[in-house]
Amino acid sequence: MTEPADDSGVLTYVRIFDAAPELVFRCMVEPEHLTRFWGPVGMTTPLESISVDLRPGGEFKVVMVNESDGGRYEMRAVYDEIVEPERLGWIEPESGMRSVSDFKDLGDGRTEVTITQSRVPAHFRSPEAQAGFKTSLDKFAAYLSEVSAAQAAP
């Protein structure tokens, strides 16, 4: 589910994942997990391009690589809120966009994640950009299913 951006440039995405909040949170902050799903379909994020300094004021950096033409897209953010496993927030200094992910334990092994982005630049508010972001969430859901299944296996 996605709510459209309002005039202030706010986007909200809500998704339910079949994994406990602790696992969902960990996958959002550990490079060995991030490399498996970060970025929209058609992009990869090599492990060596991911840097996570998980503390308020610490940086989160990734370089996504376009699978078709090799184009590279860097993203850099500074963590401003970390409440494990409930909330994760950062600001992208280049654009001023703030992203906050809230992780709600549904009590049955699933987690509802609400991602609120504020001060979203116009080019990220386009239907195409939002569709790309949703494919990232699809990749994340598939990866979480793999990890959860592997953890449940005897």
Order of alpha helices (4+ residues) and beta strands (2+ residues): beta-beta-alpha-alpha-beta-beta-beta-beta-beta-beta-beta-alpha
